[in-house]
Amino acid sequence: MNPTTSEQPRVAILGSGSWATALAKMAMCNVEHINWYMRRKEKIDEFIRLGKNPSYLSAARFDTSRISFTDDINEVVRDSDILILAIPSPYLKQSLKKVHKSIRQKIVISAVKGMVPEENMVISDYMHFRFHVPMEQICVIAGPCHAEEVALERLSYITIGCPNRERAAQISTLFATPFVKTTISEDLWGLEYSSVMKNIYAIAAGICSGLKYGDNFISVLASNAIQEISRFANAMNPMHRNITESAYLGDLLVTCYSHFSRNRQFGNMIGIGYSVRSAQIEMEMVAEGFYGTKCIHELNERYHVHLPIADAVYEILYEQKNASTVIQELAGKLM
């Protein structure tokens, strides 16, 4: 079926974590049936038995008769028109290596707030260059929208980014619910880079919290962080954008301050003295900012954008520099 016809498109979720589960909850408010790819068959069986994700967002209940689960990624690609990617960035490349069905005609929605490690590419570029999906068929989901609050039906806001505004508007209706407000943007790349970088700054905020810096300092950190995001986004894709909109600033703030933020939690562990490896083991869930820090650092070796906070996080995570010393030095550079 052509997803641009008046018929209801076949929607698929790829991923099994909390964000994938929240996206499924939103989508099922607007379509009768979804396809859902999960890597592990035993997780699917448990989901069907319980009527909810056995590992994440237990508050979100599902009518599983409206879901076609599969652990075969090619099956879900074949049987779907819209593919919503919600696989954590460090595992995305490996998961998509299994795809041998063409996805050139699909609409691809990236809900991955990260980059493809080693490739140092945002997801839209990776899907375009690796799988030949036209850019006007690629959308990204951005904005302050923690999965846990979606599960609790607390009012949330998301922005759908796509170079094609009509496509963005079409996709926005898929996620609009009484508890999720949607808006659209043509700034696909700016939204993606902002979504990657806000996780880096949330790690920084967590480190500072763990080191007993207070709200006053962290607010200065956040105000400098949004300037770094703006500089980098302009270097990567110069265009007019209002960096104070919720998709940029709002997402940064919620990720830096919320107790639901796994990147802040990860940084807090570093700040109180955990090693990077022990913090990763303790977390159990992926902190996207750990991988994003390296990707942005390596990418910026070509662009030389002034990113003192992102550089400081890289020094702590990848050069094993003392967190207290690095943050103390950083504090002297912020205004």
C-alpha positions in Angstrom: 0.0 0.0 0.0 1.2 3.5 -0.8 1.4 5.5 2.5 0.3 8.6 0.7 -3.2 7.3 -0.1 -6.3 7.9 2.0 -6.1 4.4 3.4 -4.7 4.1 6.9 -1.0 3.3 6.7 0.5 0.3 8.3 2.6 1.5 11.2 5.5 -0.3 12.8 7.5 0.2 15.9 11.1 -1.1 15.9 12.4 -1.4 19.4 11.4 -2.7 22.8 12.4 -0.1 25.4 10.5 2.6 27.2 10.5 5.1 24.4 9.3 2.5 21.9 6.5 1.6 24.3 5.5 5.3 24.7 5.5 5.7 20.9 3.3 2.6 20.6 0.9 4.1 23.1 0.6 7.3 21.1 0.2 5.6 17.8 -2.5 3.3 19.0 -4.6 6.3 19.9 -4.7 7.0 16.2 -4.5 3.7 14.2 -6.4 0.5 14.7 -3.5 -1.8 14.5 0.3 -1.6 14.6 3.2 -4.0 13.9 5.9 -4.2 16.5 9.4 -5.6 16.1 11.2 -6.8 19.2 14.5 -8.7 19.0 13.7 -11.3 21.7 10.9 -13.8 21.3 10.5 -14.4 25.0 9.9 -10.7 25.6 7.1 -10.8 23.0 5.5 -13.8 24.7 5.6 -12.1 28.1 4.2 -8.9 26.7 1.2 -10.8 25.2 0.7 -12.7 28.4 0.7 -9.6 30.6 -0.8 -7.1 28.2 2.1 -4.7 28.9 5.8 -4.4 28.3 7.4 -6.7 30.9 10.5 -4.5 31.3 9.4 -0.9 30.8 6.5 1.5 31.5 4.2 -0.9 33.5 1.6 1.8 33.7 1.0 1.5 29.9 -1.5 -1.3 29.2 -2.1 -2.5 25.6 -4.8 -4.4 23.8 -2.5 -6.9 22.2 -5.1 -8.1 19.8 -4.4 -4.8 17.9 -0.7 -5.6 17.7 1.2 -7.9 15.4 4.4 -8.8 17.2 7.5 -10.2 15.4 11.1 -11.0 16.1 11.8 -10.9 12.4 12.9 -7.4 11.3 12.4 -8.2 7.6 8.8 -9.3 8.3 8.0 -6.0 9.9 9.7 -4.0 7.1 7.8 -6.0 4.5 4.4 -5.5 6.2 4.6 -1.8 7.1 4.5 1.5 5.3 5.8 3.7 8.2 8.8 2.5 10.2 9.3 4.2 13.6 12.9 3.6 14.7 13.2 3.4 18.5 16.3 1.2 18.8 19.1 2.7 21.0 21.8 4.2 18.7 24.6 1.8 19.7 22.5 -1.1 18.6 20.8 0.4 15.5 23.4 -0.3 12.9 23.7 -4.0 14.0 19.9 -4.4 14.0 19.5 -2.8 10.5 22.3 -5.0 9.1 19.7 -7.8 9.1 17.4 -5.9 6.8 17.5 -7.2 3.2 14.1 -5.9 2.2 14.1 -2.5 0.4 12.9 0.3 2.6 13.4 3.0 -0.1 9.6 3.4 -0.5 8.9 3.5 3.3 8.4 6.5 5.5 11.1 6.4 8.2 10.6 8.2 11.5 13.6 8.4 13.7 12.8 8.5 17.4 16.5 7.8 18.2 18.0 10.7 20.0 21.5 9.7 19.2 24.0 9.1 16.4 25.3 6.0 14.7 28.6 5.3 16.5 31.7 4.9 14.3 29.8 6.4 11.4 29.3 9.7 13.3 26.1 10.2 11.4 22.7 11.4 12.6 20.0 8.8 11.8 18.4 10.7 8.9 21.7 10.8 7.1 22.4 7.1 7.8 19.0 6.0 6.5 19.4 8.2 3.4 23.0 7.2 2.5 22.9 3.5 3.6 19.3 2.6 2.7 18.6 5.3 0.0 15.5 6.6 1.7 14.7 10.0 0.2 15.1 12.8 2.7 11.5 14.0 2.2 10.4 10.6 3.5 12.4 10.8 6.7 11.1 12.4 9.8 12.5 12.9 13.3 10.7 13.2 16.6 12.1 15.8 19.0 11.1 17.7 22.0 10.6 17.3 25.8 8.7 14.1 26.0 9.9 11.6 28.6 8.4 8.2 28.0 7.5 7.8 31.7 5.2 10.9 31.5 3.6 9.7 28.3 2.8 6.4 30.0 1.1 8.4 32.9 -0.7 10.6 30.3 0.9 13.7 31.6 0.7 16.6 29.1 3.8 16.4 26.7 4.9 18.1 23.6 6.7 16.8 20.5 7.9 18.3 17.2 8.0 16.4 14.0 10.9 17.5 11.8 11.0 16.9 8.0 12.1 18.9 5.0 8.6 18.2 3.5 6.1 20.2 5.7 3.2 18.2 4.3 4.8 15.0 5.3 5.6 16.4 8.8 2.0 17.4 9.2 0.8 14.0 8.1 3.1 12.2 10.6 2.2 14.6 13.4 -1.4 13.3 13.3 -0.1 9.9 14.2 1.2 11.0 17.6 -1.3 13.7 18.5 -3.4 12.6 21.5 -5.3 14.4 24.3 -2.0 14.2 26.3 0.5 14.8 23.6 0.5 18.1 21.6 2.4 18.1 18.3 4.0 20.8 16.1 6.1 20.6 12.9 9.4 21.9 11.7 11.5 21.8 8.5 14.7 21.8 10.6 15.4 18.1 10.4 19.2 18.3 11.0 19.0 21.0 13.7 16.5 19.0 15.6 18.6 15.8 15.3 21.8 17.5 16.5 20.0 19.2 19.3 18.5 15.9 20.4 22.0 14.3 20.4 23.7 17.2 22.2 21.2 17.8 25.0 22.1 14.3 26.3 25.7 15.4 26.5 24.7 18.4 28.6 22.4 16.3 30.8 25.4 14.2 31.6 27.3 17.4 32.5 24.4 18.5 34.7 24.4 15.2 36.4 28.2 15.3 37.0 27.8 18.8 38.5 25.0 17.6 40.7 27.0 14.7 41.9 29.9 17.1 42.7 27.4 19.2 44.8 27.2 22.1 42.5 23.9 23.8 43.0 21.0 24.9 40.9 22.5 28.3 40.3 25.5 26.8 38.6 23.5 24.2 36.7 21.3 27.0 35.3 24.4 28.8 34.0 25.6 25.5 32.5 22.2 25.0 30.7 22.2 28.6 29.3 25.7 28.1 27.9 24.7 24.6 26.6 21.9 26.0 24.5 24.4 28.4 22.9 26.7 25.5 22.1 23.8 23.6 20.5 22.9 26.7 18.4 26.5 27.2 17.3 26.9 23.6 16.3 23.5 23.3 14.5 24.4 26.5 12.5 27.7 25.0 11.5 26.1 21.8 10.4 23.0 23.3 8.7 22.9 27.1 8.5 19.2 28.2 8.5 16.9 30.4 10.6 15.9 28.5 13.7 14.5 29.7 17.0 16.7 27.9 19.5 14.4 28.8 22.4 11.5 26.7 21.0 10.6 23.6 23.1 12.1 21.2 20.6 15.5 22.6 21.4 15.6 24.5 24.7 12.7 22.6 26.3 14.2 19.2 25.5 17.6 20.4 26.9 16.0 21.6 30.1 13.9 18.5 30.8 16.9 16.2 30.1 19.1 18.3 32.4 16.7 18.5 35.3 14.2 15.6 35.3 14.6 12.7 37.6 13.4 10.6 34.6 16.6 11.5 32.7 18.9 8.6 32.4 21.7 10.8 31.0 21.5 13.0 34.1 21.5 9.9 36.3 24.5 8.6 34.5 26.4 11.8 35.0 25.4 12.0 38.6 27.0 8.6 39.2 30.2 9.9 37.6 30.1 13.0 39.8 29.8 11.0 43.0 32.7 8.8 42.1 31.6 5.9 39.9 33.9 4.9 37.1 32.3 5.2 33.6 32.1 1.4 33.3 30.6 0.9 36.7 28.0 3.6 36.1 27.0 1.9 32.8 26.6 -1.4 34.5 24.5 0.1 37.3 22.3 2.0 34.9 21.1 -1.1 33.0 19.6 1.2 30.4 21.5 3.1 27.6 22.6 6.6 28.3 22.7 7.9 24.7 24.8 10.9 25.7 27.8 8.6 26.4 27.9 7.6 22.7 26.8 11.0 21.5 29.7 12.7 23.3 32.3 10.7 21.2 30.4 11.2 17.9 30.1 15.0 18.4 33.7 15.3 19.5 35.0 13.4 16.5 32.7 15.3 14.1 33.8 18.6 15.6 37.4 17.8 14.8 36.4 18.9 11.3 34.3 21.9 12.1 36.1 23.4 15.2 32.9 24.8 16.8 33.6 26.2 20.3 32.0 23.6 22.6 33.7 23.9 26.0 31.0 21.9 27.9 30.9 19.1 25.4 34.7 19.0 25.4 34.7 18.8 29.2 32.3 15.8 29.2 34.5 14.1 26.6 37.6 14.6 28.7 35.8 13.0 31.7 34.2 10.1 29.9 36.9 9.2 27.3 40.2 10.6 28.6 39.5 9.6 32.3 40.3 13.1 33.5 39.2 13.9 37.1 35.7 15.2 37.0 36.1 17.7 39.8 39.2 19.2 38.2 37.6 19.4 34.7 34.4 21.0 36.0 36.3 23.5 38.1 38.2 24.5 35.0 35.0 24.7 32.9 33.4 26.9 35.5 36.0 29.6 34.8 35.0 29.6 31.1 31.2 30.0 31.6 29.4 33.3 31.7 
